[in-house]
Amino acid sequence: MTEEQRVLGKSPKNISDSVATSELLAAFGKSLPPILPDFLAQRRWFGSKARVIQSIEISDVVLLLSTPPVYLFLIHIEYATGLGEMYALPLRLAVNEEQSPGGEPAPSLRINRENSSGKIVLYDALVNQPFLTFLLGAISRGDRFSGLRGEVRAVPAAALRSIWEPSQGPLAPSLMKAEQSNSSVVYANRLVLKLFRRLEEGLNPDLEIGSFLTEKTEFRNVPILAGHLEYVSNEGKRITLGILQGYIPNHGDAWQYTLKALAPYYERAQSAAGIRLETLPHAPILALAEREVPPDANLRIGPYLESARLLGVRTAQLHVALSTTSDQPAFAPEPFTGENQRELVNSTLDLIVRTFQSLRQQSEKLSQGVREQASKVLKLEERLRQRVGLLDGFKISAMRTRIHGDYHLGQVLFTGDDFVIIDFEGEPARPLSERRNKNCPLQDVAGMLRSFHYAAYAPLLGEITGPQVTQERLNALDVWARYWQTWVSAAFLKTYLRTSGAASFVPQNREELAVLLDIYVIAKAVYELGYELNNRPSWLRIPLQSVSKLLDAA
């Protein structure tokens, strides 16, 4: 019997059978919770660092690998205020080790054992390459792993064999370093395993939509779903743990690509004659999308306009693909009911009230220039509410469908000549049940329009610096930013609407289309207002300007 087995109170047979005992759960349930808060506070994927942890409970422990011993801990966290959360912790167990095998640094938890000079060390298992290799093999085999209160299921999808055959040999794994809320493993640039850290009961939209698009549609500008990991409780409740997808060779996301395209644009702007304010079109974005982009905009903006057009096409094709079935209830289009319409109006009005109240309360803390801009926007609250109320005058004819739900330039990969849409989890702050709801695809469109606005101003706020860039010059560049954002947005929207055509999710009445798009853009801009106010006040002028511009263009 090994030292690890003696620590766990298990025989070698039980270890190899991958069975977690009640004694093991009780032991870790007592020793782990006190040391977890400090460990979690240092993890990038832990999203509640600002919240006060009241208690932590180990919900289940599942042995995934016996050599080295790797356990999946499901932990439930209660906070001093607000709803609790569940997290997944895959941890490798060792005894008296001061560093992980190979000497690589690894996040660890140390548990001192009673009546012993030694200690149990639990390392983040995702830095252990043998375990990562094992996970891919487990999915290909369809393995199952028993815990005390449920089991982990590794499930291959039909598409896996078209990407990789286990008989070809293992694929070298590497843990991606740039992850935030999730952890991803790349296998030899062939497959990607995304592991969800914060868990919720139910089917994750990333798995659900990925499976539907891969198996039921011809749309291929998304990663192919190759398998998944899930936890199923003894009562039959399902929790998605991770998804396996085909790897997409890429040059980074569309946000990075857009900023690279903006660099020469602003270089020209700093050396060329300024754009006169009267050159900026003062019309709603929908009206501009019905026009041709003027020749001077094509000349100034250059090839990126074609990229925006292509992105409009791919976005529309995604929405068409998500609306093509009638025999699967989770994806069949549904009409807007009166209740749906009232909920859209009321939730947007409530967002405006809460955000503007917060802006009033915190305005004195803002820098002078931003405070003056905020003061002007605060006077527009009633006009904004009236704009939202215009939707009450229409019976929405457009159908509700499944959508991306958190759509922006960072959710799109640039392959060099095309775009691939990723990350269908929806807004992380919303409950999973809400993220699976059907909605109007114009919500995604509004998200991308707002993302263009942010991209246009990001260089002005952070990347165009130096003593030669005076405030006067920044003011002149502001006009260039508005010019770029306006015509790029119009080009995107034009091809989106043209590609969507008579799809059921697009209002065929132009006035209804204008009002519905307007309400989603307003909701997104006001949401950004609250986010920047609480997290990044130096960027607050972007949504402040957007709210003013929305009303000016009416």
Buried (B, 14 or more C-beta within 10 A) or exposed (E): EEEBBEBBEBEEEBBEEBBBBEEBBEBBBEBBBEBBEEBBEEBEBBBBEEBEBEEBBBBBBBBBBBEBBBBBBBBBBEBEEEEBBBBBBBBBBBBEBEEBBEEEEBBBBEBEBEEEEEBBBBBBBBBBBBBBBBBBEBBBEEBBBBBBBBBBBBBBBEBBEEBBEBEEEBBEBEBEEEBEBBBBBBBBEBBBBBBBBBBBEBBBBBBBBBBBBBEBBEBEBBBBBBBBBBBBBEEEEBBBBBBBBBBBEBEEBBBBBBBEBBEEBBEEBEEEEEBEEEEBBEBBBBEBBEEEBEEEBBEBBBEBBEBBBBBBBBBBBBBBBBBBBEEEEEBBBEEBEEEBBEEBBEEBBEBBEEBBEBBEEBBEEBEEEBBEBBBEBBEBBEEBBEBBBBBEEBEBBBBBBBBBBBBBBBBBBBEEEEBBBBBBBBEBEBEBEEBBBBBBBBBBBBBBBBBBBBBBBBBBBEEBEEEEEEEEBBEBBBBBBBBBBBBBBBBBBBBBBEBBEEBBBBBEBEEBBBBBBBBBBBBBBBBBBBBBBEEEBEBBBBBBBBBBBBBEBB
